[in-house]
Amino acid sequence: MFAQAGKTYVLNTRLGQSTFTWLYVIDSDGSTVLETCQYCKDDETDHSSTITYTAGASKTVFIKVHVRCHLYIADLLRLLSSHAIGAG
């Protein structure tokens, strides 16, 4: 995204309680992390991420979202049994 100098941006994710997300603001060089949020909520059931980023200069920055989904054992067993050979 193109960030304007001095402007503040609020970036967030909301994907459900079994999905963990991390957010990164990456500089225009493609490797320097300017801001990050990993498990940044204190709520055990809210694994979303929020970053408040204020651009120091007008430039293109990249937003990286890392997502990891956890299946609970009961959900996994239900999923596997519904796809078993001869099921249903």
Protein Blocks (a to p, Z undefined) as FASTA:
>chain_A
ZZdehiacdddddebjkbccddddddfkopacfbdcehkafbfklccdcdddddfbdcdd
dddddddddddfklmmmmmmmmgghiZZ
